[in-house]
């Protein structure tokens, strides 16, 4: 695969893939999705969402936020997160529709500029073996980690969490944030006995979120699907960790900020840039420019580029991939694993010999 091959999304293809996950994971969102298919007024609102975004997920997340902020009980009574005994999802669409159309002036203001800001902390369970692999290949030098699309930076604290992979325990089992991930296939990922040392951690986002800002926290919560109570619990725990250990977050375009960030890193640190469900949602040119800047930086130091992205043009499962740049060229490429969207499962492919 050429590094320049990064197909532009067909939003309809993305939507159908998400609809299948709604049917499996979110009965409420599935009812919303089904009801909208033959509803021109609702589809007119949906059309306001940027097509580079996962359109239905973002639309439902904005409605979730608005219902939360307005404390609209008629709608939130269908959400398991808000209500211990929610009303049946099959009855929800008329209430959802009425809420959206009654608040369409607000939605028309919010939707065009809205960007999904999920900090899906469980994805750290997919990323951890990749960071361990990078640490091993770099001779255990301290890592300087850069996350593009960092949102509130919760995943930058991946080394401060505890993990369970079946019977395998990794990290701090007393940490407030505990993550679990099922392993598939015959190969075990590399797990650290001791977490890699982090020398620097920097997040870049067009509009980073502040864990001390109530509206920003509500948006993070609204981006979680309503039935997944465990995801809410993990997110709330990770927010508390971020308040105690706030990462450095830079607001702006990664293409503009990245050269300066790379120059600022300690010369003896191992550079690992990563992104998860971020660059595949944006214009192709952004991904290409990030890669070009990493290639240029690799003329003076080795650069690791870790990607966890869902690209329907390349399959229906998110792919965890690692590129190593050295001397201004691609030195190695590994498909490390395929993962579930919310990080709850993964299948590791990378041979032990490449560790």
N, C-alpha and C positions, 0 to 999 in steps of 0.2 A: 504494500500500500504506500503510495506517495504521501508525503507529509502535506502536500498541497491539496489532496483530495478530501474535501469536507463539504458534502452536499448540502445545499439549502433545503430546509424542511418544506414539505408539503403539509400545511396545517391540517388538512382533512385527514391525511394519513396518521398524523400525530393524534388527532381527536379520536379516531377509531381505536387506536391502541389504548388510549386512556379510558375510553368507554368500556373496554373489556375489563380493565382493572377496577373501574367503578362497580361493575357487576359482581366482581369477586370480593372487593374490599370495602365498598361504600354503597350500601343500598340506597341511602338518601341521595347522594350525588347521582346515582344511576337513574333514579326517578326524575331528578331535575333534567338530566341529559335527555332522557327519552321524551319527556314532555315538551322540550324545546324544539324537537325536530320538526314538528308541524305547527310551529307558533311563530308567524312572521314578526310580530312585535318584539318577541324575546330574541329572535335571531338578529333583529336590527340592533338591539343593545349589544349582543355578542360581537357584532361586526366592528364595534368601537375598539375592541382589544387589538393590540399590536400583533400582527400575524407571526412575528418572531417569537412570541410567547406561547406557552401551552394554553390555548385559548379558553377551554372550558374550565380547567383547573384554576386559572387566574380569575375568571368571571365568578366562579363559585366562592373563591377565597375573598374577593371584594365584597360579595353579598354577606358572607360570614362576618366580616369585619363590621359592616354597616349594621347588621342585626345585633351584633354584640354591643356596639357603641350606643345604639338607640334602645337597647334592652327590649326588643320587639318579641314578647313572649309567644305570640301566636306562631311565629316562625321558629324561634329557638327551642320551643317545646318538642320539635322533631329531632333536635341534635342531641345525641347521647352525651356529648361532653357537657352540655348545659343542663341537661335534665336526666335525673336518675332513671325515670320510667318514661322514655320518650314515646310520643305518638307514632303510630305505624307509618313507615316511610311511604307506603303506597298512597297515603292520603295527602302527601305534602305538596304536590306540584301546584294545585290551585292557590295555596297560601303563599308559596314561593313566588308565583307569578304576580299575585296581587301586590306583594311587598316590592318587587322589582319595579313594576309599573308605577306604583305610588311614589317611589323614590327615584324615578328615572332621571330627573334633573340632576340629582347628586351623582348618580351612576355615570351620566354623560360627562360630568366633569372629571370623575376619578378614572374611569376605565382607559381612556386613550394613553395616559401616562403611567399606568400601573405596571409594575414589574414584580414577578413572583420572587419573594424573598425568603424562601424556605431555608432554614438551617436544619436540615435533617441530620441530627446528631448521630443516629444509628449508622449512617454511612461511614462514620469513623471506623466501624468494625470491618468494613471492606478495605479502607485505606491503610489501617495499621500494618498488615503484613507487607504492603508495598513500601511503607516507610522503613520497615525493618530490612527489607531487601536492599533499598537504597543505602541504608546505614552500613550493611555488610559489604556491599560493593565498594563503598567509599572508605573502607578501612576503619570504620567507627569514628570518623571525624565528626565533631558537632555539626548539626544540621542548621542551615538557615532556610526556613520554610516560608514560602510566599503563596498565598491563596488568592486567586483571581475569582471575583464573584463571592466575596467573603460574607456578605450580608452583615450579621452582627458579630461575626468572628468566632462563633461558638466552636466550630470544628478546628480552629487553630489551637485549642486546648486538648487535642486528642490524646496527648501523653498524660493527662491528668484524670483519665477515666478508667474504670474497670471494665473488663470484657469477659464474656463467656462464649466459647465456641463448643457447644455440646458439653463434653466433660473437661474441656481445656479452659483453664482460668488464666487470664493475662492481665497485667496491670494492677492497679490499686483496688483491691476488693472491698476496701472501706470507703472508697470515694463516693460522693453523693450521686454521681452519674454512673450508672451501671448499664452496659450495653450487651446485647446478645445477638448472635448470628449463627444460623445453621450452615453447616458445611456439606456440600454435595460433591460427588465424584470421588476418585481414589487418591488424589494428591492432597497432602496437608500443606497449607501455606506456611511460610516461615514466621514464627512468633518470637518476640523478644523475651528473654529471661529478665532483662532489665531494659526499661524504656530507653530509646536513643536520646542522647543529650541534644537539647535544642538551644542553639546559640542565639538565634533571632527568629522572631515570627512576625510577619507583616501580612495584613489583608488589604486587598484593593477592591473597591466596589464603587459603582457609579453613585449609589446613594446608601452608604452603610447605615445600619440601624444601631441605635443606642439602647443598651439593656437597662439603662436608668430612665428611659423615656416611656411613659405608659402607653402612648399610641403605638410606638414602635414595637413594644412587647405584644400588644394586641394584634398587630399585623403578623408577627411571627406565629402566634397561636392560630390566627385565622387561616393561615396557609396549610394547616394540618387538617386532614380529612376527619369529619365529625365523629366517626365510630372508633377511631384509633386512640383510645384513652391512654394506652401505654406511651404513645408518641408524645402526648401532651405532658405526661409525667416526666419523661426523659428531657424534654425541652425545658421545662421549668427548672429542673435540677441543673442543667447546663447553663441556664441564664444566671443562676446563683454563682456558679463557678466563674463565669465571665465577669461578674461584678467584683469578685475577689481577685481575679487575675485578668484584668482587661488587656486584650491584645492591641497592638498598634494597627489602627484602621485608617486607610487613606481614601479620601473621596475623589473620584475622577475616573478618567478613561485609562484602562490598563495600558493601552498602546502608548499613551503619553507619559505615564508615570513609571512604567517598568524600567526603562534605561537608568533613571536616577536611583530606583530602589536597588537594582543589581549593583550599581557602582558603590552604594553605601554599605554593602554587606562585608563582613570581616573576610579578609583574604584567605584565611585558613579554614573557613567553614565550607561545608558541602552544600551547594545550592540545590534546593528541590522546589520547583514551582509546581503547583497543582491547581486543578479546577474540577468541580463536580457539578454537573447539571447546570452549567453556566455558559460556556462558550458555544455549545451546540445549539443554544437557544437564540443566539445572536447572529449578526451578519457574518458570512463566510470570511470577509476581508479582515475582521477582527482576529479570528483564529490565525489566519495566515500571517498577520503582522506580529502577533505574539510569538509565533514560531520563528519568524525571521529575526526578531530581537534576541531570542534565546540563542539562535545559531551564531549571531554576531558576538554575543557575550562569551560563547564557548571558545572563541579564538584565544582567550587568555585564561579560562578556567573551565573545568568540567561542569556541565549543567544537566540535572535530571528533570524531566518533564513528565508528570504523572497526570493522567486524564481518566476521569470516571464520568462518562457521558452516555446518554441515550440518543442514538441516531437511528430513526426508523429505516432509513435507507440502507443501513448495515445490519439490521436485525432488530428483533423486538426486546432484546435484553441489553441492559447497560453493560458497557465494556470497560474494564479497568486495564489501561495500557500504560506502558512506561517506555519513554524514549530517552536515550542518552546522547547528548551533543558534546562533541569534542573536536577542537581544531576547526570550528566553523562548519562541521558536517554532522550528519546523523551517524553516530558510532554504533548504536544498537537499538533494537526495537523488540519489545516483548508484549504479547497479549497475556496479561497476568491472570485475569479471571473474568467471568461474567457474573452479574450480581442482580439481586432484586432491587426494584426502584427505591424502596425505603431502607435498603441496607440489611434487611432481615435474613438474607441468605446469599451465599456465593459459591461458585465452583472455581477452584484454582487450577490453572493449566500450566503455569511456568514450571519447567523441569528443575529438580533440585540442583542439577549440574550448573544451572545459570545463576545460582545464588552466589 
